[in-house]
Structures are given as C-alpha cells and as structure tokens.
Amino acid sequence: MIKKSILTAEQYAKIDELVRQGSIAVDKAQDESRRLGVPNVYSINGRLYYETRTGELSVSDPGVNAPETGDERKSQ
C-alpha cells in the first residue's frame, strides 16, 4: 500500500534548502577549526574520534597530556 505524503512539494523544497544551508555552515565551521588548529570531533557509533592535523581520525584526545606552555605554568 502506498501512503500519501503529508508534506507538500514546497515543504520538501524548504527542508532541502535548510539542510543545504546547514551543511554549508558545518563545512565553514570545520574549516575554521582546522585553520585555528582545533581538532574537529566526531561521534561514530557512540565513540569519539578526533581529527588530527593530517586529517586522519584518532581515538586519542589531543588536548589530554598536551605540553604546557610558559603561560600556563605562571598562572598556577
């Protein structure tokens, strides 16, 4: 049995446009993070993966055990 859609073609078009704009915004945010050296984090099957500077995915959090800079030691 074929069900009739409850959404109109115009509503589907609007949804498609919103998804397209969201994808563009996410791409820009990821590019900005890469530019600033901040790893992008992804959840795949409930497990966190961190994007390395080379673009590979790692399960190791790069923020953990990061070397301290002189500024951090002064504030302690």
Secondary structure, DSSP 8 states (H G I E B T S, - for coil): -----SS-HHHHHHHHHHHHHHHHHHHHHHHHHHHHT---EEEETTEEEEE-TTS-EESS-TTTT----HHHHHT-
